[in-house]
Amino acid sequence: MRLPRALRQVFAFLEKQSYSAEVIIVENGSSDRTLELAHEFASRHSNLIVIHDERAGKGNAVRRGVLEARGEYRFICDADLSMPIAELEKFLPPVLNDFDVAIGSREAPGAVRYNEPYYRHWGGRAINLVIRFLILPGLNDTQCGFKCFHAGAAEYLFRQQTLMGWSFDIELLYLARRKHLRIKEIPVQWYFDADSKVKAVRDALRMIGDIFRIHINALRGRYDLKS
């Protein structure tokens, strides 16, 4: 199971930092011992918060966690830690300043991919080409699971969010562009996970449908209602 290993790495890293931090786990549909193991870790770490949410969807879980958070910076990541947690320093001051949203990028200059099969790499690039053409021109990697939001941007964007599935981050970045927020792509080291639950064709089709849903929402003024 990924979670115990990831939590050990996260807390080992945080223990060496000068700043205070909280870790939030949102469980909403796992079929294994995720919730039980998370509570076991929480019993040993006072800054670990475990939330069980009945509503399904990755986007919903991330939204719940970000809006429950209290920090000045809200960093989201996947439990597989395909980006080493030490890379977090690239997303925070003093290394990074003057941003509202910082997104991990496997395509920005200086980024490195490890052990990724060619078919997955070029499949991902094809999906990104579609995303850039249909909704987010200029962003080279919107789907890397590592993103950091300044608190003010997080509160605004996640309260506007309507998509609760895999495409939630496309909607967030679209909203950030509408709000003229400062978005920065951060080159990261990224390791391919053969156990990833991403299904390229299925998820690409869902994503395209969600992109058109975002445009329809915008035309109907849905995002304007909460500005």
C-alpha positions in Angstrom: 0.0 0.0 0.0 1.3 3.5 -0.9 0.0 5.5 2.0 2.2 4.3 4.9 5.4 4.8 2.8 4.3 8.2 1.6 3.4 9.4 5.1 6.8 8.3 6.4 8.5 10.2 3.7 6.4 13.3 4.3 6.8 13.5 8.0 10.6 12.7 7.8 10.8 15.7 5.5 8.6 18.0 7.6 10.5 17.3 10.8 13.6 18.9 9.2 11.8 22.1 8.2 11.7 25.4 10.2 8.1 26.2 9.3 5.0 24.6 10.8 2.8 22.4 8.6 -0.3 20.3 8.7 -1.0 17.2 6.7 -4.6 16.4 5.6 -5.8 13.1 4.2 -9.3 12.9 2.7 -10.6 9.4 2.2 -13.7 9.1 0.1 -14.2 5.7 -1.4 -11.2 3.5 -0.8 -11.8 -0.3 -0.6 -8.7 -1.1 1.5 -7.4 -0.1 4.9 -6.6 3.5 3.9 -8.8 5.1 6.5 -7.6 2.7 9.3 -4.0 3.3 8.5 -4.5 7.0 8.3 -6.0 7.1 11.8 -3.1 5.0 13.1 -0.6 7.6 11.8 -2.8 10.4 13.2 -2.5 8.9 16.7 1.3 9.5 16.5 1.3 12.8 14.7 -0.8 15.7 16.1 -0.5 17.7 12.8 -2.1 14.9 10.7 -5.8 15.4 10.1 -7.9 12.6 8.7 -11.2 13.2 7.0 -13.7 10.7 5.8 -16.1 12.0 3.1 -19.0 10.1 1.7 -19.0 12.0 -1.6 -16.9 10.3 -4.3 -14.5 11.9 -6.8 -10.8 12.9 -6.6 -11.8 16.5 -7.2 -14.2 16.4 -4.3 -11.5 14.9 -2.0 -9.0 17.6 -2.9 -11.5 20.4 -2.6 -12.5 19.2 0.9 -8.9 19.0 2.0 -7.9 22.4 0.6 -10.8 24.2 2.2 -10.2 22.5 5.5 -6.6 23.6 5.5 -5.5 26.7 7.5 -2.0 27.3 6.1 -0.8 30.3 4.0 0.1 27.8 1.3 -2.0 24.8 0.3 0.0 22.0 -1.4 -1.8 19.0 -3.0 -0.1 15.8 -4.0 -1.0 12.2 -5.0 -0.4 9.5 -2.5 2.1 7.7 -4.7 4.6 10.6 -4.3 5.7 10.2 -7.9 7.4 13.6 -7.2 9.8 13.3 -4.3 8.5 15.3 -1.3 11.7 17.2 -1.1 10.7 18.9 -4.3 8.1 20.8 -2.2 10.8 23.4 -1.5 10.5 24.6 -5.2 6.9 25.6 -4.5 7.5 27.8 -1.5 9.3 30.9 -0.5 12.1 31.8 -0.5 12.7 29.6 -3.6 9.4 30.7 -5.2 7.8 34.1 -4.7 5.1 36.3 -6.4 2.7 33.5 -7.4 -0.9 32.6 -6.7 -0.8 29.1 -8.2 2.3 26.9 -8.8 1.9 23.7 -10.8 4.4 20.9 -11.0 5.4 20.3 -14.6 7.1 17.4 -16.2 7.7 19.5 -19.3 9.1 22.7 -18.1 12.8 23.3 -18.7 14.8 21.4 -16.1 12.1 18.7 -15.4 13.1 15.1 -15.5 11.0 12.0 -16.0 12.1 8.6 -14.8 11.1 5.1 -16.1 8.2 6.3 -18.1 7.3 4.1 -21.1 7.3 5.9 -24.4 3.6 5.1 -25.1 2.6 6.8 -21.8 4.8 9.8 -22.4 3.5 10.5 -25.9 -0.1 9.7 -24.9 0.2 12.3 -22.1 1.6 14.8 -24.6 -1.3 14.2 -26.9 -3.7 14.9 -24.1 -1.9 18.1 -23.1 -2.0 19.2 -26.7 -5.8 18.9 -26.7 -6.0 20.7 -23.4 -3.9 23.6 -24.7 -5.9 23.8 -27.9 -9.3 23.7 -26.2 -8.9 25.6 -23.0 -5.5 26.3 -21.5 -3.0 27.6 -24.1 0.5 28.0 -22.9 0.5 25.5 -20.0 2.7 22.6 -20.8 1.6 20.1 -18.1 -1.7 20.7 -16.3 -2.2 17.1 -15.1 0.8 16.6 -12.9 -0.7 15.9 -9.4 1.4 18.4 -7.5 0.1 21.9 -7.1 0.5 24.7 -4.6 -2.0 27.5 -4.0 -1.6 30.7 -2.0 -4.4 30.7 0.6 -6.4 33.5 -0.9 -6.3 31.9 -4.4 -7.2 28.5 -2.9 -10.3 29.9 -1.1 -11.5 31.6 -4.2 -10.8 28.8 -6.7 -12.0 25.8 -4.8 -15.2 27.5 -3.8 -15.9 28.1 -7.5 -15.1 24.5 -8.4 -17.9 22.5 -10.0 -16.1 19.4 -11.4 -15.5 16.7 -8.7 -13.8 14.1 -10.9 -10.4 13.8 -12.6 -10.7 17.1 -14.6 -11.0 19.3 -11.5 -7.6 20.8 -12.0 -8.3 21.9 -15.5 -11.3 23.9 -14.2 -9.3 25.4 -11.4 -6.6 26.6 -13.8 -9.3 28.0 -16.2 -10.8 29.9 -13.3 -7.3 31.2 -12.3 -6.8 32.5 -15.8 -10.3 34.2 -15.7 -9.3 35.8 -12.4 -5.9 36.9 -13.8 -4.1 35.0 -11.1 -0.3 34.4 -11.4 0.3 30.8 -12.5 3.8 29.4 -12.6 5.0 26.0 -13.9 7.6 24.4 -11.7 10.0 21.8 -13.2 10.0 18.6 -11.1 11.6 15.2 -10.9 8.9 12.7 -11.6 8.9 8.9 -11.4 6.5 6.7 -13.4 4.3 4.5 -11.3 3.3 1.3 -13.0 0.3 0.9 -10.6 -1.2 4.2 -11.6 -5.0 4.2 -11.9 -5.0 6.5 -14.9 -6.6 5.0 -18.0 -5.4 7.0 -20.9 -8.2 6.6 -23.5 -11.1 6.6 -20.9 -9.8 9.5 -19.0 -9.0 11.5 -22.1 -12.5 11.2 -23.3 -13.9 12.2 -20.0 -11.6 15.1 -19.9 -12.7 16.4 -23.3 -16.3 16.2 -22.2 -15.4 18.1 -19.0 -13.6 20.8 -21.0 -16.8 21.5 -23.0 -18.8 21.4 -19.7 -16.4 24.2 -18.4 -17.0 26.3 -21.5 -20.8 25.8 -21.2 -20.7 26.8 -17.5 -18.8 30.0 -18.5 -21.3 30.8 -21.3 -24.2 30.4 -18.8 -22.5 32.7 -16.3 -22.1 30.0 -13.7 -18.7 31.1 -12.7 -19.7 34.8 -12.6 -22.3 34.1 -9.8 -19.6 33.5 -7.2 -17.0 36.1 -8.2 
